[in-house]
Amino acid sequence: MLSSQTIQIIKSTVPVLEKHGTDITKRFYQMMFTAHPELLNIFNHANQSRGRQQTALANVVYAAALHIDKLESILPVVKQIAHKHRSLGVTADQYPIVGQHLLAAIKDVLGDAATDEILGAWAEAYGVIANVFIEVEAGMYEEAERQDGGWAGFRAFRVMRKVEESAVITSFYLAPEDGGAIASFEPGQYISVKVEIPGEANTHIRQYSLSDAPGKPYYRISVKREDELPGKPAGKVSTYLHERIGQGDVLMLSAPAGEFILDRRDDRPLVLLSGGVGLTPMVSMLKTVVDAQPGRPVAFIHAAHNGDVHALKAEVEEIAARSPQVSVSWCYGLPTPRDRETSAYHREGFVDLPWLQRVIPAKEACFYFCGPVPFMKTVYGALRAWGVPEADVRFEFFGPAGSLQEAEAAQV
């Protein structure tokens, strides 16, 4: 337990963290990677270069300081991050390294304002917070290894099939090289893929949602090739998987993880909203509901640029054709002439609240959504404007966790 004095000191630093938090976390990563370059084998370099990891960490530090007297209130965030850590292979002995460099970064950025008293309080608080993470993650590691078909660390899987789903998304069907059983998973969860790319100094680990229903003798991931754009380099791992990995090749996978999961105890109408490659966990949820809850209504809504990049469309439409409980709605931002000729979509333009109100029977439902951040902000803002309760709105970011709370005022 933290002393009342420590809690008071930590809370007094909240305004400083709100102002300088990202500067502190940027400096933290610089210092830590300089001293421990081996940790570059764990962290996503693209998120580092784009500042997403720094911002996410700054938000966590700020939340910890704000709620230091009731850390149980941030336990959902802790569990979400702990799932990521377990899938990456973060270990307990790495937490002191993080603490050392976080304190050094606070001192480096704040200078004389970071007094010995403040640094001492943060050292004490970090120890408590780190122990929470270590304890939660220890339970996750044990569960991942001891479950039926489970394993520790990374396990070799062979590519059984490689299927081009669209111009930019390819599916990989993966079965264990040892021929053994594989762990089940909850619809919405992901696996981590670890690759060693020729010419790269470090290994790279990326999380990909499982895009098929559980209970199969394989895992399926559907990966979008991240091409180079102005101000954004091409995705190293996605490009490597698309261009260099084929049937028969071996990939190293962690056991399934993730907190963004379908609540199978809920039998209310379900709305699955996705944009781009964000449909991958939604397809897993859809297939599971149709198999396990045949009476539960499902509205499957997907936004894509056009039919050329719309993955898994035929698969979803086949499910809807044989399942009266399922309705589908496609929104294309830039439909091709062929899309128009074949009436391949239901709306041209972007998702907005009036359209959602037309294609969703009622707002008394449970809403899950995933996709690019602008899409997610739009959907979140629309649902909140419609009056959908916060408890019925569930979403997942690809990459470091972010917040959509500010999106209520976003333009739809």
C-alpha positions in Angstrom: 0.0 0.0 0.0 1.1 3.5 -0.7 1.3 6.1 2.1 -1.0 9.0 2.1 2.0 11.3 1.5 3.1 9.4 -1.6 -0.4 9.5 -3.0 -0.6 13.2 -2.4 2.7 13.8 -4.1 1.8 11.7 -7.1 -1.6 13.5 -7.5 0.2 16.8 -7.4 2.2 15.8 -10.5 -1.0 15.2 -12.6 -1.0 18.7 -14.2 2.7 18.3 -15.1 2.1 14.9 -16.7 -0.8 16.2 -18.6 1.5 18.9 -20.1 4.8 17.0 -20.4 3.7 13.3 -20.5 4.6 12.7 -24.1 7.9 14.5 -23.8 8.7 12.2 -20.9 7.8 9.0 -22.6 9.7 10.0 -25.8 12.8 10.5 -23.7 12.1 7.3 -21.8 12.2 5.2 -24.9 15.3 6.9 -26.2 17.2 6.3 -23.0 15.9 2.7 -22.5 16.7 1.6 -26.1 20.1 3.1 -25.9 20.9 1.2 -22.8 19.0 -2.0 -23.7 18.9 -2.4 -27.5 17.7 -6.0 -27.1 14.3 -4.6 -26.1 13.9 -3.5 -29.7 13.1 -7.1 -30.4 9.8 -6.6 -28.6 8.6 -3.2 -29.4 6.8 -2.2 -32.7 9.3 0.1 -34.4 6.6 1.7 -36.6 4.5 2.7 -33.6 7.7 4.2 -32.1 8.5 6.2 -35.2 4.9 7.5 -35.5 4.7 8.4 -31.8 1.8 6.2 -31.1 3.6 4.1 -28.5 4.9 7.2 -26.7 1.4 8.7 -26.6 -0.2 5.5 -25.3 2.4 5.2 -22.5 1.9 8.8 -21.6 -1.9 8.2 -21.3 -1.3 5.2 -19.0 1.1 7.1 -16.8 -1.3 10.0 -16.5 -4.2 7.6 -15.7 -2.1 5.9 -13.0 -1.3 9.2 -11.4 -4.8 10.4 -11.6 -6.2 7.2 -10.0 -3.2 6.4 -7.7 -5.5 6.2 -4.7 -7.9 3.7 -6.4 -5.8 1.7 -8.9 -8.6 -0.9 -9.2 -10.4 1.6 -11.4 -7.8 1.2 -14.1 -7.7 -2.6 -13.9 -9.4 -3.0 -17.3 -6.6 -1.0 -18.9 -4.0 -3.0 -17.0 -5.6 -6.2 -18.3 -5.7 -5.0 -21.9 -2.0 -4.0 -21.7 -1.1 -7.2 -19.9 -2.6 -9.3 -22.8 -0.3 -7.4 -25.2 2.7 -8.0 -22.9 2.0 -11.7 -22.6 1.6 -12.1 -26.3 4.9 -10.2 -26.8 6.8 -12.1 -24.2 7.4 -9.3 -21.7 8.9 -10.7 -18.6 9.0 -9.7 -14.9 12.7 -8.9 -14.9 12.2 -6.2 -17.5 10.0 -4.1 -15.2 12.9 -2.7 -13.1 14.6 -1.6 -16.4 11.5 0.3 -17.4 11.2 1.9 -13.9 14.8 3.0 -13.9 14.6 4.7 -17.3 11.1 6.2 -16.6 12.4 7.9 -13.5 15.5 9.1 -15.4 13.3 10.5 -18.1 11.1 12.4 -15.6 14.2 13.9 -14.2 15.7 14.7 -17.6 12.6 16.4 -18.9 11.5 18.2 -15.8 14.9 19.2 -14.5 14.9 20.8 -11.0 11.1 20.5 -10.8 11.6 16.8 -10.4 12.7 17.0 -6.8 14.1 14.0 -4.8 10.7 13.9 -3.0 8.8 13.6 -6.3 11.2 11.0 -7.7 11.0 9.0 -4.5 7.2 9.0 -4.6 7.2 7.9 -8.2 9.7 5.2 -7.5 7.4 3.9 -4.8 4.3 4.2 -6.9 6.0 2.5 -9.9 6.9 -0.4 -7.8 3.3 -0.9 -6.8 2.0 -0.5 -10.4 4.6 -2.8 -11.8 3.7 -5.5 -9.2 0.1 -5.3 -10.4 1.2 -5.9 -14.0 3.6 -8.7 -13.0 0.9 -10.5 -11.0 -1.8 -10.2 -13.7 0.7 -11.3 -16.4 1.9 -14.2 -14.4 -1.6 -15.5 -14.3 -2.0 -15.0 -18.0 1.3 -16.8 -18.8 0.2 -19.8 -16.6 -3.3 -19.9 -18.3 -1.8 -19.7 -21.8 0.6 -22.6 -21.1 -1.7 -24.9 -19.1 -4.9 -24.7 -21.2 -5.7 -27.5 -23.6 -3.4 -27.1 -26.6 -1.6 -24.2 -24.9 2.1 -23.3 -24.9 4.6 -20.9 -23.5 6.4 -18.3 -25.6 6.3 -18.8 -29.4 5.5 -22.0 -31.2 6.2 -23.0 -34.8 3.2 -23.0 -37.2 3.2 -24.0 -40.8 1.3 -22.1 -43.5 -1.3 -24.6 -44.8 -2.9 -22.3 -47.2 -2.4 -18.7 -48.4 -5.5 -17.1 -49.9 -5.7 -13.6 -51.5 -8.9 -12.1 -50.1 -8.6 -8.7 -51.9 -6.1 -6.5 -53.6 -4.5 -5.7 -50.2 -5.6 -8.5 -47.8 -4.3 -12.1 -47.7 -5.3 -14.9 -45.4 -2.9 -17.3 -43.9 -4.2 -20.7 -42.5 -1.7 -21.8 -39.8 -1.4 -25.3 -38.2 1.2 -26.3 -35.6 4.3 -27.8 -37.0 4.4 -30.4 -34.2 1.0 -31.7 -35.2 -0.4 -31.2 -31.7 -3.6 -29.6 -30.5 -4.0 -25.8 -30.4 -5.5 -23.6 -27.8 -9.0 -22.4 -28.4 -9.7 -18.6 -28.3 -12.5 -16.1 -27.9 -13.9 -14.4 -31.0 -12.1 -11.1 -31.3 -8.8 -12.2 -29.9 -5.4 -12.0 -31.7 -2.1 -13.9 -32.0 1.4 -12.4 -32.2 3.5 -13.3 -35.1 7.3 -13.1 -34.7 9.5 -12.9 -37.8 13.1 -12.4 -38.6 13.4 -10.4 -41.8 16.6 -10.8 -43.8 18.7 -7.7 -43.5 17.0 -6.5 -40.3 19.0 -6.2 -37.1 16.0 -7.0 -34.8 13.1 -9.5 -34.8 9.7 -8.0 -35.4 6.4 -8.9 -33.6 3.0 -8.0 -34.8 -0.5 -8.8 -33.5 -3.1 -10.0 -36.0 -6.8 -10.7 -35.2 -8.0 -14.3 -35.7 -10.5 -14.1 -38.6 -12.2 -17.5 -38.3 -14.3 -19.1 -35.6 -12.7 -21.0 -32.8 -12.8 -24.8 -32.8 -10.8 -25.4 -36.0 -7.5 -27.4 -36.2 -5.9 -24.2 -37.5 -5.7 -20.4 -36.9 -6.5 -18.0 -39.7 -5.2 -14.5 -39.9 -6.1 -12.0 -42.6 -3.3 -9.5 -43.1 -3.5 -6.2 -44.9 -0.4 -5.2 -46.8 0.6 -1.8 -45.5 1.9 0.0 -48.6 4.1 3.1 -48.4 2.1 6.4 -48.2 3.3 10.0 -47.9 4.7 10.3 -44.4 4.2 6.6 -43.7 6.7 3.9 -44.6 5.5 0.5 -45.9 4.7 -2.1 -43.2 7.8 -4.3 -42.8 6.0 -7.4 -41.4 2.8 -7.2 -43.5 4.9 -6.7 -46.7 7.2 -9.6 -45.7 4.2 -11.9 -45.1 2.6 -11.0 -48.4 5.7 -11.2 -50.5 8.0 -13.7 -48.9 5.8 -16.2 -46.9 4.0 -18.9 -48.8 2.4 -22.3 -48.3 4.7 -24.6 -46.4 6.7 -21.8 -44.7 6.9 -21.6 -40.9 5.9 -18.7 -38.6 6.3 -18.4 -34.9 3.1 -17.6 -33.0 2.2 -16.8 -29.4 -1.0 -18.2 -27.9 -4.2 -16.2 -28.5 -4.7 -13.1 -26.3 -6.9 -10.0 -26.1 -9.7 -8.4 -24.1 -11.8 -7.4 -27.0 -14.0 -10.5 -27.1 -17.6 -11.4 -27.9 -19.8 -11.8 -24.9 -21.5 -15.1 -25.7 -23.7 -14.8 -22.6 -25.5 -11.9 -24.2 -28.5 -12.8 -26.4 -29.5 -9.3 -27.4 -29.3 -8.1 -31.0 -25.7 -7.7 -32.1 -24.2 -5.0 -34.3 -20.8 -5.6 -35.9 -19.3 -2.5 -37.5 -15.9 -2.5 -39.3 -13.8 -0.5 -41.6 -11.0 -1.8 -43.8 -9.1 -4.7 -42.2 -11.0 -4.1 -39.0 -13.5 -6.7 -40.2 -11.2 -9.6 -39.2 -12.3 -9.9 -35.6 -15.9 -9.2 -36.7 -16.0 -12.2 -39.1 -14.8 -14.4 -36.2 -17.6 -13.0 -34.0 -20.2 -13.4 -36.8 -19.3 -17.1 -37.5 -19.4 -17.9 -33.8 -22.8 -16.3 -33.2 -24.4 -18.1 -36.2 -23.1 -21.4 -35.0 -23.7 -21.0 -31.3 -26.7 -18.5 -31.1 -28.8 -19.2 -34.2 -31.7 -17.0 -32.8 -29.6 -13.9 -32.1 -30.1 -11.1 -34.7 -26.9 -9.8 -36.2 -26.3 -6.6 -38.3 -23.0 -6.8 -40.1 -21.9 -3.4 -41.4 -18.6 -2.8 -43.2 -17.0 0.2 -44.8 -14.3 -0.1 -47.5 -12.9 2.1 -50.3 -14.4 -0.2 -53.0 -14.9 -3.8 -54.0 -11.3 -4.3 -55.0 -10.1 -4.0 -51.3 -13.2 -5.5 -49.7 -12.0 -8.8 -48.2 -14.0 -11.8 -47.1 -17.1 -10.3 -48.7 -18.3 -13.5 -50.4 -17.7 -15.5 -47.1 -19.9 -13.1 -45.1 -22.6 -13.0 -47.8 -22.7 -16.7 -47.9 -23.3 -16.8 -44.2 -26.1 -14.2 -44.5 -27.7 -16.1 -47.3 -28.2 -19.2 -45.2 -28.8 -17.4 -41.9 -32.0 -15.4 -41.6 -30.7 -13.8 -38.4 -28.0 -12.0 -40.3 -28.3 -8.7 -42.3 -25.4 -7.2 -44.2 -24.7 -3.6 -45.3 -21.8 -2.4 -47.4 -20.6 1.2 -47.5 -18.0 2.1 -50.2 -16.2 5.4 -50.2 -14.9 5.3 -53.7 -16.8 2.6 -55.6 -15.4 1.4 -59.0 -17.4 1.3 -62.2 -17.7 -2.4 -61.7 -19.1 -1.9 -58.2 -21.7 0.4 -59.6 -22.6 -2.0 -62.5 -23.0 -5.0 -60.2 -24.7 -3.1 -57.3 -22.0 -4.4 -55.0 -22.7 -2.0 -52.2 -25.6 -0.4 -50.4 -24.2 3.1 -49.7 -21.7 5.4 -51.5 -19.8 7.8 -49.2 -19.1 7.4 -45.6 -20.8 5.9 -42.6 -23.0 8.4 -40.7 -25.7 8.3 -38.1 -28.8 8.7 -40.4 -27.6 5.7 -42.5 -26.8 3.6 -39.4 -30.3 4.3 -38.1 -31.7 3.0 -41.4 -29.8 -0.3 -41.5 -29.8 -1.1 -37.7 -33.3 -2.2 -36.6 -33.0 -0.6 -33.1 -30.3 0.9 -30.9 -31.3 -1.6 -28.1 -28.3 -3.8 -29.0 -24.7 -4.5 -28.3 -22.3 -2.7 -30.6 -18.8 -3.9 -31.5 -16.6 -2.0 -33.9 -13.0 -1.9 -35.2 -11.1 -0.2 -38.0 -9.0 2.8 -38.8 -9.0 5.5 -36.1 -11.0 8.1 -38.2 -13.7 5.4 -38.8 -13.8 4.5 -35.2 -14.1 8.1 -34.1 -17.0 8.5 -36.5 -18.8 5.4 -35.3 -18.2 6.2 -31.7 -19.5 9.7 -32.1 -22.6 8.5 -34.0 -23.5 5.9 -31.4 -23.1 8.3 -28.5 -25.2 10.9 -30.4 -27.9 8.3 -30.9 -27.9 7.7 -27.2 -26.4 4.2 -27.1 -25.3 3.5 -23.5 -21.5 3.4 -23.0 -21.8 -0.1 -21.6 -23.1 -1.3 -25.0 -20.3 0.2 -27.0 -17.2 -2.0 -27.4 -14.2 -1.4 -29.6 -10.6 -2.2 -30.3 -7.7 -0.3 -31.7 -5.1 -1.9 -33.9 -1.8 -0.9 -32.3 -1.3 0.9 -29.0 -4.5 1.5 -27.1 -6.1 4.9 -27.6 -9.1 6.8 -26.4 -12.2 7.7 -28.4 -13.8 9.7 -25.6 -13.0 13.0 -27.3 -14.8 11.8 -30.4 -18.3 12.6 -29.3 -17.9 16.0 -30.8 -16.2 14.7 -34.0 -17.7 15.4 -37.3 -19.5 12.3 -38.8 
